[in-house]
């Protein structure tokens, strides 16, 4: 593992690491956990790792005598839907006085001892520990910094119920199950690579989320844009759901505030390599803001980018990499910084551009 580079703390940059009246889950709720390049489905997820299925025991009330089993169970166990309980009856997961219930329509007598073995929901099945290798850049008792590869989804969601960073964290740190989102405080899109920090304690998680709110966490990205961009600047435009296509984000007047600074690093015939620094963290922020300038990311077909240029290999994802990360350590308050070079596919594209 690489040691972090220590840098001088910014003025007025101290962030306390303990919040006795402020939980990590509350902090996550306040910040929205809406960091750059988040998978769209992740916005709908709950803030905590779900509990595993249980075996429920109860006594059927005498007032239910003569009623259908499924309807009686729905009143007895209101935390579960009637359709789910019907499935469990059919699967033999419901016992009445020690015997499997025969039919959802059977009538209950009242007074039966009910035993229901919950089946795991797809969300619960998704939140299992999985032995997934992580590229660890830094690790201590408070935080973990990883270099996320292309293709790794951060949190389980629709279409990605396993093989995620959360699954990997639950395997590496079983205690992470007690933390909201297993310690995750910000996220990168599946096809964006680069540096991420994860908390290992609730105090660290609360501190990191508060740092994100206070904008003392510095995140810098390398992005390859379509077209030639000559001057540095900033995009200060709100971002929200695209009203015409709800799976996309867009610059919209009623969106959440978003600010991206960009600096051209190298200009090619048809592309520009830029550094992007985030003041905020909105879903697909860099991708949306650069597209709003008329310079979508190379490979980002969602926002108008092209995958193929004459004389160059096709690039099948958005050309975006989180290359630098700095923050104040939640325990020591030292400002630490890390760097990560672009992954092989993006490095090869840049090399091919240099050769043209």
C-alpha positions in Angstrom: 0.0 0.0 0.0 1.2 3.5 -0.8 1.6 6.0 1.9 -0.3 9.3 1.6 1.4 12.5 0.7 1.1 15.0 3.6 0.3 18.6 2.6 -0.2 21.7 4.6 -3.7 22.1 6.1 -5.7 24.8 4.4 -6.5 27.9 6.5 -9.7 27.6 8.5 -9.8 24.0 7.5 -10.2 22.2 10.8 -13.1 19.8 10.9 -14.0 18.2 14.2 -14.1 14.4 14.1 -16.7 13.9 16.8 -20.4 14.9 16.7 -22.1 13.7 19.8 -25.5 14.8 18.7 -25.1 14.0 15.0 -25.1 10.4 13.6 -23.4 9.2 10.4 -26.8 8.3 9.1 -28.2 11.8 9.7 -25.1 13.3 8.0 -25.5 11.0 5.0 -29.1 12.1 4.7 -28.2 15.8 4.9 -25.4 15.5 2.2 -27.7 13.4 0.0 -24.8 11.0 -0.9 -25.1 12.3 -4.4 -21.5 12.4 -5.4 -20.1 12.7 -8.9 -20.9 9.9 -11.4 -23.2 7.9 -9.2 -25.2 5.0 -10.7 -28.7 6.3 -11.3 -30.4 3.4 -9.5 -28.4 4.1 -6.4 -30.4 7.3 -5.6 -33.3 5.0 -4.5 -31.4 2.9 -2.0 -31.8 3.1 1.7 -29.0 4.5 3.9 -28.1 1.4 5.9 -27.2 -2.2 5.2 -30.4 -4.2 5.5 -30.9 -6.8 8.3 -30.9 -10.4 7.3 -34.1 -12.5 7.2 -35.5 -13.7 10.5 -37.9 -16.4 11.7 -41.1 -14.8 13.0 -43.2 -16.4 15.8 -46.7 -15.3 16.7 -50.0 -16.5 18.0 -53.0 -16.2 15.6 -55.6 -13.9 17.3 -58.9 -15.5 18.1 -60.5 -12.6 16.3 -59.2 -14.0 13.0 -61.2 -17.2 13.3 -62.8 -18.1 10.0 -60.7 -15.6 7.9 -58.4 -16.5 5.1 -54.8 -17.3 6.1 -53.2 -14.8 3.8 -55.4 -11.9 5.0 -54.9 -12.9 8.6 -51.2 -13.0 8.2 -51.2 -9.6 6.5 -52.8 -8.1 9.6 -50.6 -10.1 12.0 -47.4 -9.1 10.1 -48.1 -5.7 8.6 -44.4 -5.2 7.8 -44.8 -7.6 4.9 -47.1 -7.3 1.9 -50.0 -9.7 1.4 -48.5 -10.9 -1.9 -45.1 -11.6 -0.3 -46.9 -13.6 2.4 -48.8 -15.5 -0.2 -45.5 -16.5 -1.9 -44.1 -17.7 1.4 -47.2 -19.8 2.1 -46.8 -21.5 -1.3 -43.1 -22.0 -0.7 -43.8 -23.8 2.6 -42.3 -21.0 4.8 -45.5 -20.7 7.0 -46.2 -23.3 9.7 -49.4 -23.5 11.7 -49.0 -25.5 14.9 -45.8 -27.0 13.4 -47.3 -28.1 10.0 -46.9 -26.3 6.7 -49.9 -24.2 5.7 -51.7 -25.9 2.8 -53.2 -23.0 0.9 -53.4 -19.2 1.0 -57.2 -19.5 1.1 -57.4 -21.9 4.0 -59.4 -20.6 7.0 -57.8 -20.1 10.3 -59.3 -21.3 13.6 -57.6 -18.7 15.8 -55.1 -19.5 18.5 -52.7 -21.4 16.1 -49.0 -20.9 16.7 -47.6 -19.3 13.6 -44.0 -19.7 12.5 -42.9 -17.7 9.4 -39.4 -18.1 7.9 -38.7 -14.9 6.0 -37.2 -15.2 2.6 -34.4 -12.8 1.7 -35.4 -10.0 -0.6 -33.3 -9.3 -3.6 -31.9 -6.2 -1.7 -30.9 -8.4 1.2 -29.4 -11.0 -1.0 -27.4 -8.2 -2.7 -25.8 -7.1 0.6 -23.8 -10.2 1.1 -20.0 -10.3 1.7 -18.1 -11.2 -1.4 -14.4 -11.8 -1.9 -13.6 -9.1 -4.4 -10.1 -7.8 -4.8 -9.6 -4.1 -4.1 -6.7 -1.9 -5.1 -5.9 -0.4 -1.7 -4.0 2.9 -1.8 -4.2 3.6 1.9 -5.6 2.0 5.0 -5.8 2.6 8.7 -8.3 2.0 11.5 -10.4 5.0 10.4 -10.4 5.2 6.6 -9.7 3.2 3.5 -8.7 4.8 0.2 -9.1 2.6 -3.0 -8.4 3.1 -6.7 -11.7 1.9 -8.1 -11.4 0.0 -11.4 -13.6 0.5 -14.4 -16.7 -1.8 -14.2 -17.0 -1.9 -10.4 -20.4 -0.7 -9.2 -20.2 1.0 -5.8 -23.5 0.0 -4.3 -26.0 -2.7 -5.2 -29.0 -1.5 -7.3 -31.2 -2.4 -10.2 -29.3 -4.6 -12.6 -26.3 -4.8 -10.3 -27.2 -6.9 -7.2 -23.8 -8.4 -6.6 -20.1 -7.8 -7.3 -20.1 -4.3 -5.9 -17.8 -2.3 -3.7 -20.2 -2.7 -0.8 -20.1 -6.5 -1.2 -16.3 -6.3 -1.1 -16.3 -4.1 2.0 -18.5 -6.4 3.9 -16.0 -9.2 3.2 -13.0 -7.2 4.0 -14.5 -5.6 7.2 -17.4 -7.7 8.6 -18.0 -4.9 11.1 -18.9 -2.6 8.2 -22.4 -4.1 8.3 -23.2 -1.8 11.3 -22.3 1.3 9.3 -24.7 3.2 7.0 -23.9 2.0 3.5 -21.0 0.0 4.9 -18.9 3.2 5.3 -19.4 4.5 1.8 -19.5 8.3 1.8 -19.2 9.1 -2.0 -19.5 7.2 -5.2 -18.2 6.9 -8.7 -20.1 5.7 -11.7 -19.5 2.1 -12.8 -17.4 3.2 -15.8 -15.5 5.9 -14.0 -12.2 4.9 -12.4 -10.1 6.4 -9.6 -9.8 7.3 -6.0 -12.5 6.9 -3.4 -12.4 7.1 0.4 -14.4 4.8 2.7 -15.0 5.2 6.4 -14.3 2.3 8.8 -16.0 3.8 11.9 -19.2 5.8 12.4 -17.2 8.8 13.8 -15.0 8.8 10.7 -18.0 8.5 8.4 -19.7 11.4 10.1 -16.6 13.5 9.8 -16.0 12.7 6.2 -19.6 13.5 5.2 -19.3 16.8 7.1 -16.1 17.5 5.2 -17.9 16.9 1.9 -20.5 19.4 3.0 -17.9 21.9 4.1 -16.0 21.3 0.8 -12.7 20.6 2.5 -12.4 17.3 0.5 -10.6 18.0 -2.7 -11.4 15.8 -5.7 -9.7 16.2 -9.1 -10.5 14.3 -12.3 -8.8 13.8 -15.6 -11.4 14.1 -18.4 -10.9 13.8 -22.2 -13.3 16.1 -23.9 -14.6 16.1 -27.5 -13.4 19.2 -29.4 -10.8 21.8 -28.7 -11.2 23.8 -25.4 -8.8 26.7 -25.1 -9.4 28.4 -21.8 -9.9 27.5 -18.2 -13.2 28.3 -16.5 -16.0 27.1 -14.4 -19.6 25.9 -14.9 -22.0 27.0 -12.2 -25.3 25.5 -13.3 -27.9 23.5 -11.3 -28.3 19.8 -12.2 -31.4 17.7 -11.9 -33.3 14.9 -13.8 -33.7 15.5 -17.5 -37.4 16.2 -17.9 -37.4 14.6 -21.3 -35.4 11.5 -20.4 -35.6 10.5 -16.7 -32.6 8.2 -16.8 -30.3 11.2 -17.7 -29.3 14.3 -15.8 -29.3 17.8 -17.2 -28.8 21.4 -16.5 -32.2 22.5 -15.2 -33.4 25.6 -13.5 -34.9 23.7 -10.5 -31.9 21.4 -10.1 -29.4 21.3 -7.2 -26.5 23.8 -7.2 -23.5 22.4 -9.0 -20.0 23.9 -9.6 -17.2 22.5 -11.7 -13.9 24.1 -12.3 -12.0 23.0 -15.4 -8.4 23.6 -16.8 -7.2 22.4 -20.2 -4.0 20.4 -19.9 -3.3 19.4 -23.4 -5.1 20.0 -26.7 -5.2 17.4 -29.5 -6.6 17.6 -33.1 -10.1 16.6 -32.0 -9.9 16.4 -28.2 -8.8 18.2 -25.1 -7.5 16.7 -21.9 -8.7 18.7 -18.9 -8.5 18.7 -15.2 -11.9 19.1 -13.4 -12.2 20.0 -9.8 -15.6 19.7 -8.0 -17.0 22.1 -5.5 -20.2 20.0 -5.3 -21.0 16.4 -6.1 -24.1 15.8 -8.2 -25.0 12.8 -10.3 -23.0 12.8 -13.5 -21.8 16.4 -12.7 -18.7 16.5 -14.8 -20.4 14.7 -17.7 -23.4 17.0 -17.7 -21.4 20.3 -17.2 -18.9 19.5 -19.9 -21.7 18.5 -22.3 -23.4 21.8 -21.6 -20.3 23.6 -22.9 -20.6 21.6 -26.1 -17.7 19.4 -25.2 -19.0 16.0 -24.0 -16.6 13.4 -22.7 -15.1 11.1 -25.3 -16.9 7.8 -25.2 -19.9 9.2 -23.2 -22.7 8.4 -25.6 -25.3 9.2 -22.9 -24.4 12.9 -23.2 -23.4 13.2 -26.9 -19.8 11.9 -26.8 -18.3 9.8 -29.7 -16.5 6.5 -29.2 -14.6 6.5 -32.4 -12.2 9.1 -34.0 -10.3 8.7 -37.2 -7.0 6.9 -36.6 -7.7 6.1 -33.0 -9.0 3.0 -31.2 -12.6 3.0 -30.1 -13.2 4.0 -26.5 -16.2 2.3 -25.0 -16.8 4.4 -21.8 -16.7 7.9 -20.6 -13.0 9.1 -20.5 -13.1 10.1 -16.8 -10.7 9.2 -14.0 -10.6 10.5 -10.4 -6.8 11.1 -10.3 -6.4 13.1 -7.0 -8.0 13.1 -3.6 -7.2 15.1 -0.5 -8.9 15.3 2.9 -8.3 15.9 6.6 -7.8 12.7 8.5 -10.9 12.2 10.8 -8.7 11.4 13.8 -5.4 13.3 13.4 -6.8 16.2 11.3 -3.7 16.0 9.1 -4.4 16.9 5.5 -3.5 13.9 3.4 -3.4 13.5 -0.4 -3.3 10.6 -2.9 -2.8 10.3 -6.6 -3.6 7.6 -9.1 -2.5 7.3 -12.7 -5.2 6.6 -15.4 -6.0 3.0 -16.0 -4.6 1.1 -18.9 -7.5 1.8 -21.4 -7.4 5.6 -20.9 -3.5 5.6 -20.8 -3.5 3.8 -24.1 -6.0 6.3 -25.6 -3.8 9.2 -24.5 -0.7 7.5 -25.9 -2.5 7.0 -29.2 -3.4 10.7 -29.3 0.2 11.7 -28.6 1.3 9.6 -31.5 -1.1 11.2 -34.1 
